[in-house]
Amino acid sequence: MTDVVRTPDDRFADLPDYDFAPHYVDATVDGTDLRLARVDEGDGHPVVLLHGEPTWGYLWRRALPPLLDAGCRVVVPDHAGFGRSDKPQPRDWYSFDRLYDAMDQHLKATVGDEPITLVVHDWGGLLGLVWAAENAERLARIVVLDTGLYRAGGRMSDDWWRFRNYVEKIDEFPVAQMVDGACLTELPEEVKAAYAAPFPDKASHGGPLAMPLLVPTSDDSPGADRMMAAWDVIEAWEVPALFVWGSDDPIIPPKVGERMSQLFGGESTFTTVTGSHFLQEDAGEEIGKRIAAFVTG
C-alpha cells in the first residue's frame, strides 16, 4: 500500500494573484487512489496549461487573465505529486508511466473528447507531447514553452548530470530557490513561498525529487520508447504549433527550441519573450496574450 500525502488547504490560503477555486478528480494509478487538482475557469474553447518541475499550476497565474478575456476555458492541472494534487510519498513510486496515467485520467475526465489547445512547459512537455502524439485527434493546436522531448541517441550535458546527481542525494527539494534562480525577475518572498506551499515537509517532496531522475538519458531509459514514438507522429502531423521561448534560458536555450520547432510537421511559429527558464514569471501576461491570439486568430 502506497502512502499518500495531501497538503493541508491552509497552505494555499492568500496566495498572491491566485485566488482561483480548486476543482478535483479522483483517479486510481497502478492501485494508488489519488485526488488530482486543477484550476478550471471560463467557458469556450479549452486551453490546457501543463506545468513542469518543480512548479505547479501557480506558475500560470499571469497568463490566465488574457486567456479568460479572450473567451477561453482555461484548465490548469497539477500533476500527481505537485500543487494541490495528492502526493504519493516514496520517491520510487514515481515513473513516467504513472505520471502520464494520472495526467491522462485527469484530462479525459475534465475535457472529455473536445478538441483542445495544449500548452506545455518543462516536464509538462515530456508528458504533454507524448499525450499529444497519442491523442492527436484531440488537438486543435499546441503551444510549446522551454521544454524538450527525448530523441533516439540523445545525450545529456555535463551540467544536467551534475544537477541530476545532486538531486539523487538529497531528501528535500529546494523548490523556491530553484524557481527563483531560473527567472530574470527577482521573485518576492511571498511568491517564493507560494511555490514552496505544496511541499511543507519531506514526505511531500517525492514528485520534485523524482522528476529529474526520470528524464531519459538513453534509448533504453523508461519512457524513452514512448517519446521516440511520439516524434514519429509529431514530425508527420498537421497540428499548428506556437513556440514561445525565454530569450535567456540557460537550461534549454532558444536554439534548442528553434530546432525543435523545425521538426514539427504542422505549421510552426517560433518566438521569444524576455525571460529565463521560468518565463511565465518574467513575461506571464505577454505569454497569455500570445496564446490567446494564437487561439482566436
C-alpha positions as a Python dict, from the first residue, in 0.01 Angstrom:
ca = {
    (1, 'M'): (0, 0, 0),
    (2, 'T'): (143, 337, -106),
    (3, 'D'): (125, 618, 148),
    (4, 'V'): (-29, 932, 2),
    (5, 'V'): (23, 1283, 141),
    (6, 'R'): (-236, 1558, 96),
    (7, 'T'): (-113, 1913, 154),
    (8, 'P'): (-339, 2096, 403),
    (9, 'D'): (-568, 2355, 248),
    (10, 'D'): (-436, 2630, 472),
    (11, 'R'): (-103, 2613, 289),
    (12, 'F'): (-283, 2763, -11),
    (13, 'A'): (-454, 3049, 171),
    (14, 'D'): (-391, 3402, 44),
    (15, 'L'): (-162, 3310, -243),
    (16, 'P'): (-60, 3624, -436),
    (17, 'D'): (-269, 3664, -753),
    (18, 'Y'): (-405, 3309, -736),
    (19, 'D'): (-750, 3316, -582),
    (20, 'F'): (-892, 3062, -826),
    (21, 'A'): (-1104, 2785, -671),
    (22, 'P'): (-965, 2431, -696),
    (23, 'H'): (-1155, 2151, -871),
    (24, 'Y'): (-1084, 1783, -815),
    (25, 'V'): (-1090, 1450, -997),
    (26, 'D'): (-1043, 1108, -837),
    (27, 'A'): (-805, 870, -1015),
    (28, 'T'): (-652, 531, -946),
    (29, 'V'): (-297, 490, -1074),
    (30, 'D'): (-142, 144, -1052),
    (31, 'G'): (-355, 68, -747),
    (32, 'T'): (-296, 403, -573),
    (33, 'D'): (-602, 623, -518),
    (34, 'L'): (-534, 990, -582),
    (35, 'R'): (-724, 1316, -572),
    (36, 'L'): (-596, 1534, -856),
    (37, 'A'): (-645, 1910, -856),
    (38, 'R'): (-687, 2175, -1121),
    (39, 'V'): (-797, 2532, -1178),
    (40, 'D'): (-1087, 2539, -1425),
    (41, 'E'): (-1215, 2883, -1523),
    (42, 'G'): (-1424, 3029, -1804),
    (43, 'D'): (-1618, 2882, -2094),
    (44, 'G'): (-1546, 2836, -2460),
    (45, 'H'): (-1255, 2659, -2625),
    (46, 'P'): (-1047, 2463, -2368),
    (47, 'V'): (-685, 2572, -2323),
    (48, 'V'): (-493, 2327, -2102),
    (49, 'L'): (-176, 2459, -1933),
    (50, 'L'): (69, 2194, -1811),
    (51, 'H'): (341, 2286, -1560),
    (52, 'G'): (675, 2116, -1508),
    (53, 'E'): (943, 2064, -1242),
    (54, 'P'): (937, 2176, -959),
    (55, 'T'): (644, 2412, -1014),
    (56, 'W'): (265, 2374, -1006),
    (57, 'G'): (-37, 2550, -1151),
    (58, 'Y'): (60, 2873, -975),
    (59, 'L'): (322, 2921, -1247),
    (60, 'W'): (49, 3013, -1499),
    (61, 'R'): (-138, 3270, -1291),
    (62, 'R'): (-40, 3574, -1502),
    (63, 'A'): (-131, 3402, -1828),
    (64, 'L'): (-486, 3325, -1717),
    (65, 'P'): (-650, 3671, -1739),
    (66, 'P'): (-570, 3731, -2110),
    (67, 'L'): (-700, 3385, -2197),
    (68, 'L'): (-1017, 3434, -1997),
    (69, 'D'): (-1064, 3776, -2155),
    (70, 'A'): (-1040, 3607, -2495),
    (71, 'G'): (-1333, 3382, -2405),
    (72, 'C'): (-1139, 3062, -2343),
    (73, 'R'): (-1197, 2795, -2084),
    (74, 'V'): (-864, 2764, -1901),
    (75, 'V'): (-775, 2432, -1737),
    (76, 'V'): (-459, 2418, -1522),
    (77, 'P'): (-394, 2068, -1381),
    (78, 'D'): (-147, 1992, -1104),
    (79, 'H'): (48, 1675, -1179),
    (80, 'A'): (36, 1393, -927),
    (81, 'G'): (284, 1489, -654),
    (82, 'F'): (255, 1863, -716),
    (83, 'G'): (38, 2158, -617),
    (84, 'R'): (-296, 2068, -461),
    (85, 'S'): (-286, 1716, -607),
    (86, 'D'): (-217, 1421, -380),
    (87, 'K'): (147, 1321, -332),
    (88, 'P'): (249, 955, -315),
    (89, 'Q'): (519, 952, -52),
    (90, 'P'): (808, 731, -169),
    (91, 'R'): (1019, 879, -443),
    (92, 'D'): (1030, 545, -621),
    (93, 'W'): (651, 546, -671),
    (94, 'Y'): (703, 800, -947),
    (95, 'S'): (761, 682, -1302),
    (96, 'F'): (692, 825, -1645),
    (97, 'D'): (405, 580, -1696),
    (98, 'R'): (241, 659, -1361),
    (99, 'L'): (267, 1036, -1403),
    (100, 'Y'): (132, 1001, -1756),
    (101, 'D'): (-156, 780, -1644),
    (102, 'A'): (-257, 1029, -1375),
    (103, 'M'): (-247, 1317, -1624),
    (104, 'D'): (-435, 1117, -1887),
    (105, 'Q'): (-715, 1027, -1644),
    (106, 'H'): (-735, 1389, -1531),
    (107, 'L'): (-759, 1529, -1884),
    (108, 'K'): (-1012, 1274, -2004),
    (109, 'A'): (-1233, 1335, -1700),
    (110, 'T'): (-1202, 1712, -1742),
    (111, 'V'): (-1220, 1791, -2115),
    (112, 'G'): (-1360, 1462, -2248),
    (113, 'D'): (-1338, 1430, -2626),
    (114, 'E'): (-1345, 1801, -2701),
    (115, 'P'): (-1056, 1936, -2914),
    (116, 'I'): (-816, 2139, -2702),
    (117, 'T'): (-524, 2376, -2724),
    (118, 'L'): (-246, 2212, -2522),
    (119, 'V'): (23, 2432, -2368),
    (120, 'V'): (332, 2261, -2227),
    (121, 'H'): (637, 2374, -2030),
    (122, 'D'): (938, 2188, -1889),
    (123, 'W'): (830, 1840, -1767),
    (124, 'G'): (482, 1928, -1889),
    (125, 'G'): (639, 1885, -2234),
    (126, 'L'): (777, 1538, -2174),
    (127, 'L'): (437, 1422, -2056),
    (128, 'G'): (220, 1651, -2266),
    (129, 'L'): (391, 1599, -2602),
    (130, 'V'): (362, 1223, -2564),
    (131, 'W'): (-4, 1267, -2472),
    (132, 'A'): (-49, 1493, -2774),
    (133, 'A'): (105, 1234, -3007),
    (134, 'E'): (-104, 952, -2861),
    (135, 'N'): (-422, 1164, -2876),
    (136, 'A'): (-353, 1368, -3189),
    (137, 'E'): (-720, 1368, -3285),
    (138, 'R'): (-788, 1568, -2970),
    (139, 'L'): (-559, 1859, -3061),
    (140, 'A'): (-676, 2181, -3220),
    (141, 'R'): (-329, 2335, -3175),
    (142, 'I'): (-28, 2316, -2943),
    (143, 'V'): (191, 2573, -2766),
    (144, 'V'): (543, 2476, -2655),
    (145, 'L'): (748, 2665, -2397),
    (146, 'D'): (1106, 2583, -2289),
    (147, 'T'): (1091, 2206, -2287),
    (148, 'G'): (1231, 1905, -2468),
    (149, 'L'): (1145, 1553, -2574),
    (150, 'Y'): (1393, 1268, -2588),
    (151, 'R'): (1507, 1161, -2937),
    (152, 'A'): (1695, 845, -3032),
    (153, 'G'): (2061, 871, -2941),
    (154, 'G'): (2006, 1176, -2722),
    (155, 'R'): (2281, 1284, -2481),
    (156, 'M'): (2256, 1495, -2169),
    (157, 'S'): (2503, 1774, -2089),
    (158, 'D'): (2758, 1763, -1809),
    (159, 'D'): (2559, 2036, -1631),
    (160, 'W'): (2250, 1818, -1646),
    (161, 'W'): (2433, 1521, -1496),
    (162, 'R'): (2566, 1737, -1212),
    (163, 'F'): (2211, 1854, -1136),
    (164, 'R'): (2070, 1502, -1157),
    (165, 'N'): (2340, 1361, -929),
    (166, 'Y'): (2277, 1639, -678),
    (167, 'V'): (1903, 1568, -666),
    (168, 'E'): (1964, 1195, -626),
    (169, 'K'): (2148, 1262, -298),
    (170, 'I'): (1901, 1499, -128),
    (171, 'D'): (1574, 1425, 51),
    (172, 'E'): (1414, 1770, 33),
    (173, 'F'): (1396, 1970, -290),
    (174, 'P'): (1480, 2345, -268),
    (175, 'V'): (1171, 2440, -470),
    (176, 'A'): (1163, 2816, -414),
    (177, 'Q'): (1538, 2852, -460),
    (178, 'M'): (1534, 2659, -789),
    (179, 'V'): (1245, 2858, -934),
    (180, 'D'): (1389, 3191, -822),
    (181, 'G'): (1729, 3105, -968),
    (182, 'A'): (1585, 3039, -1314),
    (183, 'C'): (1398, 3371, -1353),
    (184, 'L'): (1522, 3708, -1472),
    (185, 'T'): (1272, 3863, -1235),
    (186, 'E'): (1366, 3871, -867),
    (187, 'L'): (1077, 3693, -702),
    (188, 'P'): (916, 3849, -392),
    (189, 'E'): (930, 3638, -79),
    (190, 'E'): (555, 3576, -89),
    (191, 'V'): (582, 3438, -444),
    (192, 'K'): (868, 3208, -347),
    (193, 'A'): (657, 3093, -51),
    (194, 'A'): (370, 3018, -291),
    (195, 'Y'): (593, 2786, -496),
    (196, 'A'): (701, 2608, -178),
    (197, 'A'): (346, 2592, -36),
    (198, 'P'): (256, 2243, -169),
    (199, 'F'): (564, 2088, -6),
    (200, 'P'): (550, 2153, 370),
    (201, 'D'): (765, 1856, 478),
    (202, 'K'): (1000, 1590, 345),
    (203, 'A'): (717, 1342, 294),
    (204, 'S'): (562, 1570, 31),
    (205, 'H'): (875, 1607, -184),
    (206, 'G'): (858, 1279, -376),
    (207, 'G'): (746, 1438, -704),
    (208, 'P'): (1008, 1715, -726),
    (209, 'L'): (1280, 1473, -618),
    (210, 'A'): (1174, 1208, -869),
    (211, 'M'): (1125, 1406, -1191),
    (212, 'P'): (1494, 1485, -1260),
    (213, 'L'): (1577, 1116, -1224),
    (214, 'L'): (1304, 1021, -1472),
    (215, 'V'): (1436, 1224, -1766),
    (216, 'P'): (1552, 963, -2021),
    (217, 'T'): (1928, 959, -2075),
    (218, 'S'): (1948, 671, -2325),
    (219, 'D'): (1725, 486, -2570),
    (220, 'D'): (1650, 214, -2315),
    (221, 'S'): (1555, 451, -2029),
    (222, 'P'): (1197, 409, -1903),
    (223, 'G'): (967, 631, -2108),
    (224, 'A'): (1219, 684, -2389),
    (225, 'D'): (1036, 442, -2618),
    (226, 'R'): (714, 642, -2591),
    (227, 'M'): (896, 970, -2650),
    (228, 'M'): (1073, 836, -2959),
    (229, 'A'): (742, 701, -3089),
    (230, 'A'): (584, 1042, -3023),
    (231, 'W'): (839, 1205, -3254),
    (232, 'D'): (723, 981, -3539),
    (233, 'V'): (375, 1128, -3500),
    (234, 'I'): (484, 1487, -3434),
    (235, 'E'): (705, 1504, -3742),
    (236, 'A'): (415, 1391, -3963),
    (237, 'W'): (117, 1567, -3811),
    (238, 'E'): (-53, 1886, -3934),
    (239, 'V'): (-124, 2039, -3594),
    (240, 'P'): (-46, 2416, -3582),
    (241, 'A'): (223, 2492, -3325),
    (242, 'L'): (336, 2808, -3149),
    (243, 'F'): (673, 2810, -2973),
    (244, 'V'): (730, 3077, -2707),
    (245, 'W'): (1081, 3062, -2556),
    (246, 'G'): (1265, 3252, -2286),
    (247, 'S'): (1534, 3459, -2456),
    (248, 'D'): (1779, 3398, -2170),
    (249, 'D'): (1703, 3040, -2074),
    (250, 'P'): (2036, 2879, -1972),
    (251, 'I'): (1874, 2539, -1912),
    (252, 'I'): (1712, 2488, -2254),
    (253, 'P'): (1845, 2770, -2476),
    (254, 'P'): (1636, 2926, -2755),
    (255, 'K'): (1843, 2749, -3024),
    (256, 'V'): (1708, 2419, -2889),
    (257, 'G'): (1353, 2543, -2912),
    (258, 'E'): (1403, 2681, -3262),
    (259, 'R'): (1545, 2349, -3382),
    (260, 'M'): (1258, 2167, -3216),
    (261, 'S'): (1004, 2388, -3392),
    (262, 'Q'): (1157, 2297, -3728),
    (263, 'L'): (1090, 1928, -3661),
    (264, 'F'): (717, 1972, -3604),
    (265, 'G'): (515, 1859, -3905),
    (266, 'G'): (243, 2123, -3890),
    (267, 'E'): (276, 2496, -3946),
    (268, 'S'): (506, 2616, -3669),
    (269, 'T'): (597, 2963, -3543),
    (270, 'F'): (895, 3022, -3314),
    (271, 'T'): (904, 3335, -3096),
    (272, 'T'): (1084, 3454, -2784),
    (273, 'V'): (1000, 3672, -2487),
    (274, 'T'): (1243, 3838, -2249),
    (275, 'G'): (1275, 3573, -1984),
    (276, 'S'): (1469, 3282, -1839),
    (277, 'H'): (1357, 2921, -1798),
    (278, 'F'): (1051, 3007, -1587),
    (279, 'L'): (949, 3267, -1843),
    (280, 'Q'): (594, 3278, -1702),
    (281, 'E'): (738, 3478, -1411),
    (282, 'D'): (922, 3715, -1642),
    (283, 'A'): (653, 3764, -1907),
    (284, 'G'): (339, 3582, -1796),
    (285, 'E'): (85, 3834, -1922),
    (286, 'E'): (260, 3863, -2260),
    (287, 'I'): (262, 3483, -2291),
    (288, 'G'): (-110, 3473, -2214),
    (289, 'K'): (-177, 3735, -2484),
    (290, 'R'): (26, 3543, -2743),
    (291, 'I'): (-154, 3220, -2668),
    (292, 'A'): (-492, 3399, -2681),
    (293, 'A'): (-405, 3549, -3021),
    (294, 'F'): (-298, 3205, -3146),
    (295, 'V'): (-625, 3052, -3030),
    (296, 'T'): (-856, 3324, -3160),
    (297, 'G'): (-661, 3408, -3476),
}
